[in-house]
Amino acid sequence: MNPHGLGPIVKWTIWAVLMALIMGWVARSRRETRPSPDCRRLVHPASTLVIGLAGFLLFAGIAVISNVFSNKTTTWWTTTAFVIFALLSLLVAADYFLARHDLSEEGLRYGRLTGSRGNLKWSELRRVNYAPTMKWFRLETRSGDVARVSVMHIGLPEFAGLLLAHAPPGVIDPETLGILQETAAGRLPPV
């Protein structure tokens, strides 16, 4: 066998193992416990902040290094692409601080990436569905307000239990109903 033929296989195997370890860590981090049992807040785990900051440092570093040690592949659009990825990573880190949702028997007080806050009453829900590609629950009220709850949040089983107990009949999409029941039982959706 050609030893050079093993190079790509080894690289992709290492990448696959590293990604599996990272995704396992991210999935486990959602099961962290809250600071106190009375806390009814959905928050991102620390892994969200770590991934956002690591992504920012990686892409910003590549943008800087590729221009300091420029070669024929360094162009304005490659630098722009790395800067855009760095900024997107900062959005992930910002979401760690801003997307905090407070649960109650009456509803959900939610935070958005823009920093604005909103209130949603369970009784005013018009539609609840799960977006598997985006990995979030989408809650829409009769007035058109929308809140999104990421599957990355710590406290999802309590959220699912309250939603199942207090949402008006028929507002939860049938597929979402099964996912919420599993979540309420402690079996979280995959990341």
Z-matrix of the N, CA and C atoms (Angstrom, degrees):
N
C 1 1.455
C 2 1.527 1 109.55
N 3 1.298 2 116.03 1 140.52
C 4 1.452 3 123.25 2 -179.61
C 5 1.540 4 109.33 3 -71.20
N 6 1.347 5 118.99 4 121.37
C 7 1.478 6 120.62 5 -178.52
C 8 1.526 7 112.16 6 -64.41
N 9 1.342 8 117.75 7 -26.90
C 10 1.470 9 119.87 8 179.10
C 11 1.523 10 110.88 9 -72.61
N 12 1.314 11 117.62 10 -22.14
C 13 1.465 12 121.56 11 179.26
C 14 1.518 13 112.08 12 -72.54
N 15 1.337 14 117.69 13 -19.93
C 16 1.456 15 120.94 14 179.71
C 17 1.525 16 113.03 15 -80.70
N 18 1.320 17 117.63 16 -19.97
C 19 1.465 18 121.93 17 -176.88
C 20 1.517 19 113.31 18 -52.79
N 21 1.329 20 118.01 19 -56.27
C 22 1.476 21 118.44 20 179.69
C 23 1.527 22 113.11 21 -62.07
N 24 1.308 23 117.04 22 -36.23
C 25 1.473 24 120.15 23 179.73
C 26 1.523 25 110.04 24 -64.24
N 27 1.335 26 116.58 25 -44.11
C 28 1.465 27 121.07 26 179.57
C 29 1.532 28 110.18 27 -64.52
N 30 1.334 29 117.29 28 -44.68
C 31 1.466 30 120.76 29 179.98
C 32 1.523 31 111.10 30 -60.01
N 33 1.334 32 117.51 31 -47.86
C 34 1.467 33 120.90 32 -177.98
C 35 1.520 34 111.49 33 -68.93
N 36 1.316 35 117.09 34 -32.29
C 37 1.465 36 120.16 35 177.26
C 38 1.520 37 110.10 36 -67.17
N 39 1.329 38 116.58 37 -44.58
C 40 1.469 39 120.66 38 177.99
C 41 1.523 40 109.60 39 -61.58
N 42 1.339 41 117.17 40 -44.47
C 43 1.466 42 121.18 41 179.04
C 44 1.528 43 110.45 42 -59.96
N 45 1.340 44 117.19 43 -45.42
C 46 1.468 45 120.92 44 -178.38
C 47 1.531 46 111.17 45 -63.86
N 48 1.327 47 117.31 46 -41.40
C 49 1.464 48 120.67 47 179.36
C 50 1.532 49 110.03 48 -66.08
N 51 1.330 50 117.23 49 -44.50
C 52 1.470 51 120.11 50 178.32
C 53 1.522 52 111.38 51 -61.35
N 54 1.324 53 117.82 52 -44.08
C 55 1.469 54 120.82 53 179.49
C 56 1.527 55 110.80 54 -63.99
N 57 1.315 56 117.83 55 -39.74
C 58 1.470 57 120.93 56 178.48
C 59 1.533 58 110.35 57 -63.90
N 60 1.325 59 116.96 58 -41.25
C 61 1.468 60 120.20 59 177.98
C 62 1.524 61 111.41 60 -65.35
N 63 1.328 62 116.96 61 -43.65
C 64 1.468 63 120.42 62 -179.69
C 65 1.524 64 110.40 63 -65.22
N 66 1.327 65 118.02 64 -45.73
C 67 1.464 66 120.60 65 -179.34
C 68 1.530 67 111.20 66 -66.31
N 69 1.324 68 117.35 67 -34.00
C 70 1.466 69 120.26 68 174.72
C 71 1.520 70 111.23 69 -64.26
N 72 1.335 71 116.06 70 -41.80
C 73 1.474 72 120.80 71 177.13
C 74 1.519 73 110.20 72 -63.10
N 75 1.325 74 117.18 73 -44.43
C 76 1.470 75 121.08 74 179.99
C 77 1.529 76 109.84 75 -62.17
N 78 1.322 77 117.48 76 -45.66
C 79 1.469 78 120.91 77 -179.28
C 80 1.530 79 111.04 78 -63.45
N 81 1.325 80 117.74 79 -41.21
C 82 1.471 81 120.83 80 178.70
C 83 1.523 82 111.96 81 -67.22
N 84 1.323 83 116.71 82 -32.77
C 85 1.464 84 119.62 83 -176.35
C 86 1.529 85 111.55 84 -66.24
N 87 1.341 86 118.62 85 -21.23
C 88 1.466 87 120.96 86 177.97
C 89 1.521 88 111.52 87 -69.76
N 90 1.303 89 116.58 88 -16.15
C 91 1.464 90 120.72 89 -178.12
C 92 1.528 91 112.67 90 -94.06
N 93 1.326 92 116.77 91 8.87
C 94 1.472 93 120.05 92 177.08
C 95 1.522 94 109.01 93 -58.22
N 96 1.316 95 114.82 94 153.21
C 97 1.462 96 118.15 95 177.90
C 98 1.515 97 109.96 96 -90.20
N 99 1.296 98 114.75 97 156.26
C 100 1.464 99 120.88 98 179.10
C 101 1.523 100 109.20 99 -79.25
N 102 1.342 101 116.10 100 162.47
C 103 1.463 102 119.59 101 -179.14
C 104 1.525 103 112.90 102 -59.34
N 105 1.343 104 117.29 103 -35.41
C 106 1.460 105 120.05 104 178.33
C 107 1.521 106 109.16 105 -142.63
N 108 1.328 107 117.84 106 150.99
C 109 1.458 108 120.23 107 -178.00
C 110 1.530 109 113.37 108 -65.36
N 111 1.355 110 117.78 109 -24.00
C 112 1.473 111 118.81 110 179.95
C 113 1.525 112 111.77 111 -80.85
N 114 1.311 113 117.94 112 -10.87
C 115 1.461 114 121.45 113 -178.98
C 116 1.522 115 109.53 114 -67.38
N 117 1.307 116 115.81 115 122.62
C 118 1.466 117 120.96 116 179.56
C 119 1.517 118 109.02 117 -116.38
N 120 1.293 119 115.80 118 51.96
C 121 1.460 120 121.55 119 -177.97
C 122 1.523 121 109.40 120 -118.14
N 123 1.325 122 115.04 121 133.85
C 124 1.454 123 121.23 122 172.24
C 125 1.519 124 107.59 123 -88.86
N 126 1.318 125 117.08 124 123.45
C 127 1.462 126 121.85 125 179.92
C 128 1.521 127 109.19 126 -134.44
N 129 1.319 128 114.89 127 156.49
C 130 1.462 129 119.28 128 174.33
C 131 1.523 130 109.58 129 -75.23
N 132 1.324 131 117.29 130 146.83
C 133 1.468 132 119.28 131 174.01
C 134 1.528 133 110.35 132 -73.05
N 135 1.309 134 115.77 133 165.35
C 136 1.469 135 121.21 134 -179.55
C 137 1.526 136 111.88 135 -59.65
N 138 1.329 137 117.39 136 -26.17
C 139 1.468 138 119.91 137 -179.76
C 140 1.531 139 111.36 138 -60.36
N 141 1.319 140 118.07 139 -30.81
C 142 1.467 141 120.94 140 177.85
C 143 1.526 142 110.34 141 -63.63
N 144 1.321 143 116.46 142 -45.18
C 145 1.460 144 120.70 143 178.55
C 146 1.525 145 110.81 144 -64.35
N 147 1.331 146 116.57 145 -43.90
C 148 1.467 147 121.08 146 -179.13
C 149 1.529 148 110.35 147 -60.88
N 150 1.327 149 117.38 148 -45.33
C 151 1.463 150 120.81 149 -179.12
C 152 1.527 151 110.50 150 -65.74
N 153 1.330 152 117.58 151 -41.51
C 154 1.460 153 120.31 152 178.60
C 155 1.517 154 112.22 153 -62.39
N 156 1.322 155 116.63 154 -46.87
C 157 1.468 156 120.07 155 -179.36
C 158 1.531 157 112.00 156 -69.26
N 159 1.331 158 116.61 157 -39.09
C 160 1.469 159 119.70 158 178.65
C 161 1.532 160 110.41 159 -65.16
N 162 1.336 161 116.76 160 -41.27
C 163 1.463 162 119.91 161 177.04
C 164 1.514 163 111.71 162 -62.71
N 165 1.339 164 116.53 163 -42.15
C 166 1.460 165 120.12 164 178.13
C 167 1.529 166 110.55 165 -60.99
N 168 1.339 167 116.83 166 -49.63
C 169 1.461 168 120.03 167 -179.02
C 170 1.526 169 111.66 168 -61.71
N 171 1.323 170 117.13 169 -40.21
C 172 1.464 171 121.00 170 179.91
C 173 1.529 172 110.83 171 -62.46
N 174 1.336 173 116.66 172 -54.90
C 175 1.464 174 119.56 173 -174.12
C 176 1.534 175 112.46 174 -72.65
N 177 1.319 176 117.77 175 -37.38
C 178 1.467 177 119.48 176 176.27
C 179 1.532 178 109.48 177 -65.52
N 180 1.331 179 115.93 178 -40.34
C 181 1.465 180 120.02 179 177.97
C 182 1.517 181 112.21 180 -62.55
N 183 1.325 182 116.51 181 -42.68
C 184 1.471 183 119.89 182 178.23
C 185 1.526 184 110.08 183 -63.19
N 186 1.341 185 117.16 184 -41.79
C 187 1.474 186 120.52 185 179.73
C 188 1.527 187 110.25 186 -60.67
N 189 1.327 188 116.85 187 -44.20
C 190 1.465 189 120.15 188 -178.99
C 191 1.525 190 110.57 189 -68.66
N 192 1.324 191 116.95 190 -50.19
C 193 1.472 192 120.64 191 -177.05
C 194 1.517 193 111.64 192 -62.09
N 195 1.349 194 116.76 193 -39.64
C 196 1.469 195 118.56 194 -178.79
C 197 1.520 196 112.06 195 -66.56
N 198 1.321 197 117.81 196 -22.37
C 199 1.463 198 119.89 197 177.60
C 200 1.525 199 112.67 198 -93.16
N 201 1.322 200 116.87 199 -30.47
C 202 1.465 201 119.88 200 177.12
C 203 1.528 202 109.72 201 -70.62
N 204 1.325 203 116.16 202 -42.48
C 205 1.464 204 121.85 203 178.54
C 206 1.525 205 108.68 204 -109.63
N 207 1.308 206 116.12 205 57.15
C 208 1.465 207 119.89 206 -172.94
C 209 1.525 208 112.09 207 -68.83
N 210 1.321 209 113.41 208 153.13
C 211 1.459 210 121.82 209 175.50
C 212 1.522 211 107.39 210 -142.47
N 213 1.321 212 117.34 211 -165.57
C 214 1.465 213 119.66 212 -175.01
C 215 1.539 214 112.54 213 -69.75
N 216 1.336 215 118.66 214 -15.89
C 217 1.473 216 119.87 215 178.29
C 218 1.523 217 112.41 216 -88.24
N 219 1.325 218 117.59 217 -8.46
C 220 1.466 219 121.25 218 179.09
C 221 1.532 220 108.87 219 -80.38
N 222 1.328 221 115.11 220 114.80
C 223 1.465 222 120.68 221 177.52
C 224 1.519 223 108.28 222 -132.97
N 225 1.310 224 116.45 223 171.01
C 226 1.464 225 120.35 224 179.34
C 227 1.524 226 111.08 225 -63.55
N 228 1.325 227 117.13 226 -33.82
C 229 1.469 228 117.83 227 -176.75
C 230 1.526 229 112.25 228 -77.84
N 231 1.335 230 118.93 229 -30.45
C 232 1.473 231 118.39 230 175.54
C 233 1.522 232 109.92 231 -68.85
N 234 1.336 233 116.28 232 -40.56
C 235 1.464 234 120.03 233 176.83
C 236 1.527 235 110.05 234 -62.69
N 237 1.330 236 116.57 235 -44.08
C 238 1.470 237 121.16 236 178.87
C 239 1.530 238 110.61 237 -60.34
N 240 1.311 239 116.98 238 -42.12
C 241 1.476 240 120.51 239 179.86
C 242 1.532 241 110.32 240 -61.87
N 243 1.324 242 117.58 241 -44.67
C 244 1.464 243 119.70 242 179.21
C 245 1.524 244 111.92 243 -65.94
N 246 1.318 245 117.49 244 -37.59
C 247 1.466 246 120.85 245 177.61
C 248 1.528 247 110.16 246 -66.01
N 249 1.325 248 117.32 247 -40.59
C 250 1.471 249 120.53 248 177.77
C 251 1.528 250 110.62 249 -61.97
N 252 1.330 251 117.24 250 -44.69
C 253 1.474 252 120.05 251 178.07
C 254 1.530 253 110.99 252 -63.39
N 255 1.323 254 116.79 253 -36.89
C 256 1.470 255 120.06 254 177.47
C 257 1.524 256 110.18 255 -63.50
N 258 1.334 257 116.98 256 -43.67
C 259 1.471 258 120.50 257 179.29
C 260 1.527 259 111.65 258 -66.34
N 261 1.325 260 116.89 259 -38.49
C 262 1.472 261 119.86 260 176.64
C 263 1.530 262 110.67 261 -63.20
N 264 1.315 263 116.66 262 -36.90
C 265 1.462 264 120.14 263 176.83
C 266 1.516 265 111.08 264 -65.05
N 267 1.331 266 116.68 265 -36.08
C 268 1.461 267 119.98 266 176.28
C 269 1.528 268 111.15 267 -64.59
N 270 1.333 269 117.10 268 -32.74
C 271 1.467 270 120.19 269 176.42
C 272 1.531 271 110.74 270 -63.41
N 273 1.323 272 116.73 271 -37.54
C 274 1.467 273 120.32 272 176.82
C 275 1.527 274 109.78 273 -62.96
N 276 1.323 275 116.48 274 -44.22
C 277 1.467 276 120.33 275 178.39
C 278 1.529 277 110.82 276 -64.44
N 279 1.324 278 117.49 277 -40.12
C 280 1.471 279 121.22 278 178.87
C 281 1.528 280 110.48 279 -64.07
N 282 1.322 281 116.82 280 -37.67
C 283 1.466 282 120.36 281 179.75
C 284 1.531 283 110.94 282 -62.31
N 285 1.319 284 116.89 283 -30.31
C 286 1.457 285 121.18 284 176.62
C 287 1.529 286 110.41 285 -56.69
N 288 1.328 287 117.19 286 -39.82
C 289 1.458 288 121.60 287 -177.74
C 290 1.531 289 113.42 288 -87.51
N 291 1.317 290 117.51 289 -31.36
C 292 1.462 291 120.23 290 -170.82
C 293 1.526 292 114.87 291 -96.24
N 294 1.315 293 118.10 292 -30.39
C 295 1.468 294 120.57 293 -176.19
C 296 1.525 295 110.09 294 -87.94
N 297 1.324 296 115.05 295 71.82
C 298 1.464 297 121.88 296 177.68
C 299 1.519 298 106.79 297 -116.45
N 300 1.314 299 114.48 298 127.13
C 301 1.459 300 120.09 299 -174.86
C 302 1.521 301 109.52 300 -120.47
N 303 1.335 302 116.64 301 130.67
C 304 1.462 303 121.58 302 178.83
C 305 1.520 304 109.20 303 -99.91
N 306 1.330 305 115.23 304 127.94
C 307 1.461 306 122.37 305 -178.93
C 308 1.517 307 110.93 306 -96.19
N 309 1.334 308 115.65 307 147.36
C 310 1.459 309 121.05 308 171.93
C 311 1.527 310 107.85 309 -151.06
N 312 1.302 311 115.49 310 172.70
C 313 1.467 312 120.09 311 177.22
C 314 1.527 313 110.78 312 -65.47
N 315 1.331 314 117.15 313 -23.87
C 316 1.464 315 121.44 314 -177.78
C 317 1.521 316 112.82 315 -87.81
N 318 1.335 317 117.12 316 -30.80
C 319 1.455 318 118.33 317 -177.05
C 320 1.508 319 113.75 318 171.57
N 321 1.324 320 114.03 319 -149.08
C 322 1.454 321 121.71 320 -172.53
C 323 1.531 322 108.23 321 -134.09
N 324 1.308 323 115.48 322 127.46
C 325 1.470 324 120.91 323 170.27
C 326 1.518 325 104.68 324 -101.59
N 327 1.334 326 116.05 325 117.24
C 328 1.460 327 119.56 326 -170.62
C 329 1.516 328 112.64 327 -118.59
N 330 1.335 329 114.17 328 155.41
C 331 1.454 330 121.74 329 176.85
C 332 1.520 331 109.49 330 -113.69
N 333 1.313 332 114.70 331 148.63
C 334 1.469 333 120.76 332 179.53
C 335 1.517 334 109.53 333 -114.43
N 336 1.316 335 115.34 334 163.49
C 337 1.459 336 121.38 335 178.80
C 338 1.524 337 111.30 336 -61.27
N 339 1.318 338 117.34 337 -26.63
C 340 1.466 339 121.30 338 178.73
C 341 1.522 340 112.15 339 -73.68
N 342 1.334 341 116.75 340 -9.98
C 343 1.461 342 121.00 341 -178.19
C 344 1.515 343 112.72 342 96.30
N 345 1.335 344 117.35 343 -12.45
C 346 1.467 345 119.64 344 179.70
C 347 1.526 346 109.86 345 -75.46
N 348 1.314 347 115.31 346 156.75
C 349 1.466 348 121.69 347 -179.94
C 350 1.520 349 108.43 348 -119.76
N 351 1.306 350 115.68 349 154.94
C 352 1.455 351 120.65 350 177.13
C 353 1.515 352 110.57 351 -144.34
N 354 1.310 353 115.98 352 162.68
C 355 1.458 354 122.35 353 177.00
C 356 1.521 355 109.10 354 -121.66
N 357 1.290 356 115.09 355 139.41
C 358 1.450 357 121.22 356 -179.01
C 359 1.523 358 107.68 357 -134.78
N 360 1.308 359 117.35 358 128.41
C 361 1.469 360 121.12 359 177.13
C 362 1.524 361 108.17 360 -96.57
N 363 1.335 362 116.00 361 136.07
C 364 1.465 363 120.35 362 179.07
C 365 1.535 364 110.15 363 -54.91
N 366 1.329 365 116.84 364 -40.30
C 367 1.468 366 121.42 365 -175.86
C 368 1.529 367 112.89 366 -67.50
N 369 1.343 368 117.78 367 -17.43
C 370 1.462 369 121.50 368 -178.92
C 371 1.525 370 113.59 369 -96.89
N 372 1.330 371 117.01 370 5.77
C 373 1.462 372 119.90 371 -178.79
C 374 1.523 373 111.11 372 -67.75
N 375 1.332 374 114.50 373 139.28
C 376 1.460 375 120.82 374 175.68
C 377 1.528 376 110.50 375 -107.27
N 378 1.348 377 115.76 376 -35.50
C 379 1.458 378 120.02 377 -176.75
C 380 1.521 379 109.80 378 -152.65
N 381 1.330 380 115.07 379 138.57
C 382 1.463 381 121.70 380 174.60
C 383 1.514 382 107.05 381 -132.51
N 384 1.329 383 116.49 382 124.57
C 385 1.458 384 118.90 383 174.91
C 386 1.524 385 110.42 384 -143.40
N 387 1.320 386 114.26 385 166.28
C 388 1.455 387 122.03 386 -178.65
C 389 1.521 388 107.92 387 -112.12
N 390 1.321 389 117.03 388 129.69
C 391 1.464 390 122.32 389 177.62
C 392 1.528 391 108.40 390 -102.08
N 393 1.335 392 117.63 391 99.49
C 394 1.475 393 119.47 392 -175.06
C 395 1.526 394 114.10 393 -63.91
N 396 1.331 395 118.28 394 -30.62
C 397 1.468 396 118.72 395 179.54
C 398 1.523 397 111.57 396 -74.36
N 399 1.324 398 117.24 397 -34.16
C 400 1.460 399 120.93 398 179.73
C 401 1.528 400 112.00 399 -89.97
N 402 1.314 401 116.62 400 -14.62
C 403 1.467 402 122.12 401 178.68
C 404 1.524 403 111.87 402 62.26
N 405 1.336 404 116.03 403 48.37
C 406 1.454 405 119.69 404 175.66
C 407 1.512 406 111.27 405 -147.68
N 408 1.332 407 114.59 406 158.31
C 409 1.455 408 122.19 407 172.56
C 410 1.528 409 106.15 408 -94.12
N 411 1.315 410 115.94 409 133.90
C 412 1.474 411 121.16 410 -179.65
C 413 1.522 412 107.98 411 -111.26
N 414 1.327 413 115.55 412 120.84
C 415 1.459 414 122.04 413 -179.57
C 416 1.523 415 108.23 414 -113.32
N 417 1.321 416 116.95 415 125.13
C 418 1.459 417 121.69 416 -179.24
C 419 1.519 418 109.40 417 -123.05
N 420 1.336 419 115.54 418 132.94
C 421 1.462 420 120.30 419 179.27
C 422 1.529 421 110.10 420 -91.42
N 423 1.320 422 115.35 421 170.09
C 424 1.468 423 120.70 422 177.60
C 425 1.520 424 111.93 423 -62.50
N 426 1.331 425 116.88 424 -27.10
C 427 1.467 426 120.18 425 179.67
C 428 1.533 427 112.55 426 -83.74
N 429 1.343 428 117.51 427 -3.86
C 430 1.460 429 121.04 428 177.45
C 431 1.514 430 115.32 429 98.06
N 432 1.341 431 117.94 430 -3.56
C 433 1.466 432 119.81 431 176.45
C 434 1.524 433 109.40 432 -67.25
N 435 1.323 434 115.96 433 142.42
C 436 1.459 435 121.07 434 -178.16
C 437 1.524 436 109.59 435 -127.50
N 438 1.323 437 115.02 436 133.90
C 439 1.466 438 121.83 437 172.86
C 440 1.521 439 107.60 438 -123.08
N 441 1.308 440 115.85 439 142.84
C 442 1.461 441 120.95 440 177.84
C 443 1.521 442 108.21 441 -121.03
N 444 1.331 443 115.11 442 132.73
C 445 1.461 444 120.87 443 -179.67
C 446 1.519 445 107.55 444 -118.51
N 447 1.317 446 116.55 445 114.18
C 448 1.460 447 122.93 446 -177.94
C 449 1.526 448 111.00 447 -69.36
N 450 1.328 449 115.90 448 147.09
C 451 1.465 450 119.33 449 175.45
C 452 1.518 451 111.13 450 -72.64
N 453 1.330 452 117.18 451 -5.88
C 454 1.458 453 121.08 452 177.90
C 455 1.524 454 112.73 453 -80.68
N 456 1.325 455 118.05 454 -13.31
C 457 1.462 456 120.01 455 -176.17
C 458 1.526 457 113.23 456 -66.98
N 459 1.314 458 114.12 457 142.72
C 460 1.460 459 121.23 458 170.92
C 461 1.527 460 106.53 459 -79.02
N 462 1.326 461 117.15 460 132.68
C 463 1.462 462 121.40 461 179.95
C 464 1.516 463 113.98 462 103.77
N 465 1.331 464 117.23 463 11.99
C 466 1.473 465 120.52 464 -178.87
C 467 1.529 466 114.13 465 -58.54
N 468 1.342 467 120.47 466 -39.44
C 469 1.470 468 118.36 467 179.97
C 470 1.531 469 112.76 468 -59.27
N 471 1.329 470 117.46 469 -39.76
C 472 1.457 471 120.03 470 178.73
C 473 1.530 472 110.83 471 -67.19
N 474 1.332 473 116.63 472 -41.25
C 475 1.466 474 121.41 473 176.05
C 476 1.528 475 110.10 474 -57.64
N 477 1.322 476 116.38 475 -49.01
C 478 1.467 477 120.47 476 -178.30
C 479 1.523 478 111.05 477 -62.56
N 480 1.333 479 116.86 478 -41.28
C 481 1.463 480 120.65 479 179.16
C 482 1.515 481 112.26 480 -62.57
N 483 1.322 482 117.37 481 -44.71
C 484 1.471 483 120.96 482 179.06
C 485 1.523 484 111.04 483 -66.08
N 486 1.309 485 116.97 484 -41.27
C 487 1.455 486 120.83 485 179.45
C 488 1.531 487 110.77 486 -63.71
N 489 1.312 488 116.68 487 -44.60
C 490 1.472 489 120.36 488 178.91
C 491 1.527 490 111.26 489 -64.31
N 492 1.317 491 116.91 490 -36.86
C 493 1.470 492 120.59 491 -177.29
C 494 1.521 493 113.09 492 -75.17
N 495 1.349 494 117.56 493 -30.60
C 496 1.465 495 119.37 494 -169.30
C 497 1.527 496 115.67 495 -116.81
N 498 1.322 497 118.72 496 -9.64
C 499 1.468 498 119.74 497 -179.57
C 500 1.525 499 109.57 498 -71.57
N 501 1.336 500 117.09 499 142.50
C 502 1.470 501 119.75 500 176.87
C 503 1.533 502 110.58 501 -60.99
N 504 1.320 503 117.22 502 149.81
C 505 1.473 504 120.40 503 -179.96
C 506 1.529 505 111.74 504 -58.81
N 507 1.319 506 115.92 505 139.10
C 508 1.456 507 121.65 506 173.93
C 509 1.514 508 116.41 507 84.71
N 510 1.337 509 119.70 508 -4.55
C 511 1.468 510 119.67 509 -178.10
C 512 1.522 511 111.97 510 -84.78
N 513 1.325 512 117.54 511 -20.53
C 514 1.468 513 120.95 512 -178.63
C 515 1.521 514 108.50 513 -89.07
N 516 1.315 515 115.73 514 123.49
C 517 1.458 516 123.43 515 176.65
C 518 1.541 517 108.67 516 -53.33
N 519 1.351 518 118.67 517 139.62
C 520 1.478 519 120.50 518 -177.00
C 521 1.531 520 114.66 519 -55.06
N 522 1.333 521 117.87 520 -41.30
C 523 1.473 522 119.68 521 178.64
C 524 1.529 523 110.37 522 -67.76
N 525 1.327 524 115.54 523 -39.02
C 526 1.463 525 121.03 524 179.77
C 527 1.523 526 110.54 525 -65.97
N 528 1.317 527 116.96 526 -34.59
C 529 1.465 528 121.35 527 179.44
C 530 1.529 529 110.40 528 -57.23
N 531 1.324 530 116.62 529 -46.25
C 532 1.466 531 120.20 530 178.17
C 533 1.520 532 112.52 531 -62.99
N 534 1.327 533 116.61 532 -40.53
C 535 1.466 534 120.75 533 179.43
C 536 1.520 535 110.21 534 -65.80
N 537 1.343 536 117.08 535 -40.98
C 538 1.466 537 120.54 536 178.57
C 539 1.527 538 111.31 537 -65.66
N 540 1.317 539 117.41 538 -38.82
C 541 1.468 540 120.58 539 178.57
C 542 1.531 541 110.29 540 -64.07
N 543 1.332 542 116.32 541 -42.53
C 544 1.470 543 120.13 542 176.85
C 545 1.532 544 110.74 543 -63.77
N 546 1.326 545 116.21 544 -41.81
C 547 1.462 546 121.30 545 -179.52
C 548 1.525 547 110.56 546 -64.29
N 549 1.329 548 116.34 547 -43.51
C 550 1.470 549 120.29 548 179.36
C 551 1.530 550 111.00 549 -61.45
N 552 1.338 551 116.35 550 -29.72
C 553 1.464 552 121.07 551 178.65
C 554 1.533 553 112.20 552 -83.82
N 555 1.345 554 116.91 553 1.88
C 556 1.464 555 120.32 554 176.97
C 557 1.513 556 114.97 555 95.63
N 558 1.330 557 117.69 556 2.59
C 559 1.464 558 121.17 557 177.62
C 560 1.533 559 107.57 558 -99.59
N 561 1.330 560 115.32 559 95.48
C 562 1.462 561 122.16 560 -172.41
C 563 1.523 562 111.85 561 -74.89
N 564 1.344 563 116.92 562 150.12
C 565 1.479 564 119.86 563 175.43
C 566 1.519 565 109.61 564 -62.22
N 567 1.329 566 116.83 565 150.73
C 568 1.466 567 119.35 566 -179.72
C 569 1.530 568 111.99 567 -67.71
N 570 1.344 569 115.72 568 152.96
C 571 1.472 570 119.81 569 176.70
C 572 1.505 571 109.85 570 -93.98
